[in-house]
Amino acid sequence: MSSYDVIIIGSGPGGYVCAIRCAQLGLKVACVEGRETLGGTCLNVGCIPSKALLHASHQLHEAEHNFAKMGLKGKAPSVDWKQMLSYKDEVISGNTSGIEFLFKKNKIGWIKGWASIPEAGKVKVGDDVHEAKNIVIASGSEVSTLPGVEIDEKVVVSSTGALQLGKIPKKLVVIGAGVIGLELGSVYKRLGAEVKVIEFLDAITPGMDAEVAKTFQRTLKKQRLGFQLGAAVQGVEVKNNKAKVTYKLRKDDSEHTEDADCVLVATGRKPFTDGLGLSELGVEMEERGQIKTDAHWATSVKGIYAIGDAITGPMLAHKAEDEGMGVAEVLAGKKGHVNYDVIPGVIYTHPEVASVGATEEQLKQAGRNYKVGKFSFMGNGRAKANFAGDGFVKILADKDTDRILGAHIIGPMAGDLIHEICVAMEFGAAAEDLARTCHAHPTYSEAVREAALACGDGPIHS
């Protein structure tokens, strides 16, 4: 029987980061992983491969629509789908092998197999039982399905199947207008598919600042993504490798159908805790299936902790990473902390969409006295030169103190631009602090400064 200070169940972003941080702090640590490779959903069938396809398909879009404007003449490249998938797989392999290297470098034990917890302080993998002073559950999440919709990963697919289709479909129906559905829908639209998105709610990207969501949908419509909002999917019938999606409009209960070569079910994810034996251990759970934890990620059973998608909060890789570092520091006797008010969210379409902090709707609901500073990328020289003038930066600040309360960006490199605002918010900065910080010219980031200036006397270039 092997013995450790910490055993982490799951090697996704939360688990592997937790393992490395534990090792850095001098703890003897092992990580249990049921997959053949490290990295969890994110690196194997999620964030990383989807970004590879988004990048490849965007290059095709640029070649088809913008190269000629810049004097780059010639026929746009054709799509070799098999090679594109091979490129995607190489990206996955490079990242997962990188984590394996980091495990070896930090002397982290990799226990291969699926884990259960027979009792506090013990982790069973196969026939072997390992002892640990503390156990961290970082088991991640799995696809959440709909009644009447059976995923076969061929015609009706989850995000996993959508990343490895045998061929590019002529028509793709996406169920769910959240991050995953819109990103993968964008990929296949650029590659030539007809894409129709069916969403239960009356707006896309639930929880997003309403003004940004409206602009985002309008932009995607220009890219010829089709939308049917306010529609409840009743079922999907597969026949002769074709699918028929049946849905009802919530406004009048009328029934409609949509034919497709492929259906992507992108209705969200749920915690994956099957087989761990949590109920037998007496671990308290939340109503929606998440593991209940306190402010230090401890469960109701002493010595067992949980992080990432398995607990409450946004299902984001970077949120899991922060929690992984935080719980590692707690276990090492330090003060682990995560500021949940400053966790950015990004959608990697083109243009990108990024946000941090409160939305206008949340501030209104809370009765906050706030002001808005906005700046359009049409006023940004770099954006105009790069055919990326769509979108804007929006900063929300307290009307009395000028402290930044939230920010929302739709435009080029939004996922990178959001982070200077995150740092500013982490230090309690005012919009004026951003406005008075010199930004290099010409850069997209100047739009952030201009939005900050708009919170005061006004932007310069608008």
N, C-alpha and C positions, 0 to 999 in steps of 0.2 A: 504494500500500500504506500503510494507516494504522498508526501505532505507538503503543503504550500501555505504561504501567508494569505494569498488571494487566488481563487479560481474564478475566472470570468467565463460565463456561458454566452458564446456568440462572438464572432470576430469582425462584425461590421464596424462602421466608423466609431460608434460608442465603445464597443468591446476592445478593438485593437488599440485605440488611443488610450483607453483606461489601462490596458496591459503595459504599454510602453511607459506611461507615466508612473505606474506602480513600480516598474523595474528601475526607473530613474531615481525613485525615492528610496531605493534599497530593499524593496520587498521581493520575496521569492514568489513568482507568479506563473500561472499557467492559463491557457485559453483553450476552451473546448469549441470545436467547430465541426458541424455535420457535413458541410460541403467538402468537396475535394480541394477547393482553393480558399484562401483567406479573403476577407474584404466584405463579406455579407452581400445583401441585396444590392447595395449602392454600387460597389465596384464590379460585381458580376453581372447583374441583370437590371441595373437601375441608372443612377446618376451618370456614371462614367460612359457606358456604351451609348446611352441616349444622347449625350453631348457629342460623342464621336459622329453619330449620324446627323445630328443637327448641324455640326460644322461642315461635314461633307456636302449635305444638301444645300447649305447656304452658299458654298462655293459654286455649285451648279447654278443657283439663282443669280449670283453675281455675273457669271459668264453669260447667261442667257439675256439678262436685262441691263447690265451696266458696263460690261467690258467695251462694247462698241462706242459708247459715249466718251470713253477715255482714250480712244484711238487704238484699242486692242482688237484688231479685226480677225475674222476667221469664224469657222463653224464652232458652235458651243459643243462641249464634250458630250458624248452619249454616256448612259449609265450602265456600268458593269456591276450589277447588283451583287453578284458573287464576290467580286473583289472588294466592294464596299463593306460587305459583311466580314470579309477577311481582315480588312483594316480595323474594323470595330473590335474584332477578336484579339488582334495584336495589341490594341490599346488596353483591353481588359487584362491580358496576360502580363503586360509591362507593369501595371499597377498592382496586381495581386502578388506577383513575384517580388515586387518592391517591399510589400508588407512582410513577406516571408523572410527577406533579407533583414528587415528591421527586428523581427522576432529573434533571429539568430544573433544579431549584433547586441541585443539587450538581454540575451540569455532567458528568453521567455519560452516556457514549455508549450508545445502545441499538441493537445490531446485530440486525436481525430475520432469523430463519432458524435452521436446524439446524446445529450445529457439528461439525467433526471436527478432530483435531489431527494434521496430517501429519508434524510433527516438533516437538521441543521449541522453544518460543519462537514458534510460529506456529499460528494458528487459522484454519481455512477455513470460510467460510459462503457457500454457493452457489458462485459463481465467484471470489469475492474472498478474498484471503489477508491476514490482519492479523497484525502482529508484536506481541509482548508480552514484557517481561522475565520476567514470571511469569504462569502460567495457574492459575486455581482452578476445579476441577470441582465444580459444585453442581447436578448433573443430576437429583437426586431419585430417586424410586422409582415403580414401576408395580404394578398389581394382580398378585398371585400367584394362579394358577389351580390347579384340581385336574384330574387325569386323568379323562376321561369327562364333564367339565363344560365345555360350550362357551358362552361369554358372547356374547349377541347384543345386549345393552343394550336389549332390549324385554321379553322374558319372563324370561330369565336375565341378571341385571344385576350389574355391579360397583357400588361406591359412587357412581361417576360417573352411571350410568344410574338409580340409586335416587333421585338428586336431581332427576330430570326425567321421572318416569313420566307417561304420558299421562293416567292416572287412578289413584285410590287403589284398590289391589287388595282384593278381599274376603278373600283369604288370602295371606299372605306367609310363605315359608319362608326362614329365614336360616341359611346354612351358616357356622358359626364364631361362638363366643361371646366374641369379643374386643371391643375398644372400638368399632370401626366398626359391627359387627353389632348390638350392644346399643343404641347411640345411634340408629341408623336404625330398628331394630326398635321402639324406644320411640316414635319419631315416628309410624310407621304404626299402631301399636296405639292411640295417642291419637286418631288420625284415623278410627278405626273398623274397621281391618283385624284379622283373626285372625292372630296371629303365632306361629310355631313356630320355635324355635332349635335347630339340630342341631350338637352339638359333639363332636369326636373324643375329647377328654380327659374325665376324670370330674369336672371342676370348671370353672366359667366363669372368664374373665379370667386366663389363665395368668400366673404370676409375682406375682400380687397376694397380700397378706397373707391367709392362709387364713380367719381369723375374719371379716375384712371381706368376702371373696368369698362366704362362706356367708350372711352377713347381706344382702348385695347381691342374691344369687339369691332369697332368701326374699322380699325387698321387691318384686322384679320379678315374682315369681309372684303376689303380692297384686294387682299391676297387670294380671294375667291374661296375661302372656307365658308361652308354653308352652316347655318345655325337654326335649330328649332328649340326655342326656350319654352319653359312652362309645360313640359311634356313628361309624362310618367310612362316609362317603358313597361309593357305588360309581359313581353317574352320575345325570344328569338328562336325561330324555326330554321333548322339546317336541312337542306335537301340537295343532293347532287353537287356538293361542295359550294353551294350558294346559301346565303342567309336572308331571311325575311324578318325584319324588326317590326314588332307591333307596339304602338304607343298611343296613349290617350292625352289629349290636350286638357290641361287642368281647368281652363277657363270655361269650356262648354262640354267636357266629357266626351267629345267626339273621338272616334277611333281612326287611326291612320297606320299605314305600313311604309316601310322603306326597304328596298332590296339592296343587297350589298355582296361583294365578293369576300369581304372580311369585316368582322365586327370587333372593335376594341372596347373591352369593358374597363372603363377608367373611373369607377365610382368610389374610389378611395381605398384605404387599407385599414386593417385591424391588427391589434397586438397578436403576436405569435408566441403562445406560451404552452401549447399542447405538449403533453408528455413530460413536463417538468415535475408534476406531482404537487403543484402549489396548493390545491384544495385539501389534500391529505395532510400537508404540513400546517395548514391553518393560516396561510398567507391571505391577508385581507385584499379584496379586489374592489375596483370601482364599478359602478353600474354598467359601464360600456366595455368592460373586459380588461381595462388597464390594471396593472398592479398598483396598489395604494402605497405611497411612500410619504415620509416626512420631509422637512426642509433639507435634510442631509442624505436623501435618497435611501433611507433605511426603511425596510418593510416592517410588518407587524411581528415578524419572527427575528429574534436577535441573531446578528451575524449574516443576515441575508439582505442584500441591497438590490436595487433595480434602476436602470437608466434607459434613455432613448425611446424608441417607439413603443416599448413595453409599458411605459408609464404615461401619465397625462402630458398634454402640451403638444405643440406642432411636431409632426413627423418629419423632421429635417435632420439630415446627416450632421450638420454643424451644431445643432442643438444637442445631439447625442454625444458628439465629441467633447463639447464643453462640460457636459455632465460626467463623461468618462474621466476627464481631468479632475473635476471637482470631487468626485467620490474617491478617486485615488489619493487625493490630498487629505481627505477626511480619514481614510484608512491608515495613512502615514502619520496621523496625529497633527496635521496642519488644518488650516481653515479653508476648505473648499467652498467655492461660491460661483453661482451662475446668475447673471443679471437677465432675467427673463423679459424685461422691458426693452432690451436692446438685442433682439435676435432678428437678423434680416431674413427676408424671404425673396426668392428670385425665380422668375420664369424665363427660360432660356430660348424663347422664340426670337424672331427678328421683327420689330425691335424687342429688346429685352424689357422686362418689367421687374422692378425691385422696390421693396418697401421696408421700413423699420419704424417701430413705435406705433403711435395711435393714428387712426384714420379720422377724417373729418366727422364721419358719422358717430364714431366713438366719443369724440370730444364734445359734440353737440348733445349726445345722450347724457354725458357726465356733467353737462352745464358749465363746461370750461370756457373761459374768456380767451379766445385765441385769434391769431391773425395768419394770413396765408401769403406766402411769397412764391410766385411762379415765374418760370422762364422757359420759353419755347426753344427747342433745338434749332429751329429755323433761324434764330439769331446767333447761332454758334458757327463760326467760320469753318472749323474742322469738320463738323457734322455736314454742312452743306457741300463741302468738297468731296465728301465720302458717300454722297447720296443717302445720308442718314438724318435728314432734318425732321422726320416725324417724331412727335412726342414732346415731353416737357419734364422739367424738374419742379416738384412742389414741396415746399417746406412749411410745416405747421409749427408756430411758436407761440408761447404764452404772451398775451397782449400786454401784460403788466411787466413781466420780468425779461421777456425776449428769449427765455430758455426754449431750446428746441424740443418739441414734444413728439414729432414724427416727420417722416419724409417719404415721398413716393415719386418714383422715376419711371417713365416709359420712354425709351430711347436707346441710342447706341451705348453699349458697354454699361448698361444700368446696374448689372450685378457687381461690377467693380466700383462704379462711382458711389454706390450707397455706403461704402465702408468709411469714407472720411466723415460722413454724417454719423455713422455708428460710433466712431472714436469721439467725435464731438459730444454726442449724447452721453457716452460713458463718463466723460469728464464734466458733465453738467453745463456744457457751453451754451452761449447765446447765439442767435442767428448772426449778430454783429461780429462775433468772433470769427465765424466762417467768412463773412463779408470782408473782413480786414486782413485775411490771410492771402498772401500773394499766390496766385495760380499761374502755372506756365501757359504761354500762348504759342501756338494754337493747340488747345486740348479740349476734349469733351468736358473735362472737369470744370472748365470755366462756367459752364451752365449751372453747376451747383453754386458757385460763388454768386452768380447773377440772381439766382433764386433767393439766396440769403440777403443780397442787397435789396431785393423786392420786399423783404420783410421790414425794411427801413424806409429810406427816402426813394427807393426805386432802382431798378436795374439800369445799367449803362447802355446796353445794346438792344433795348426794346422800347 
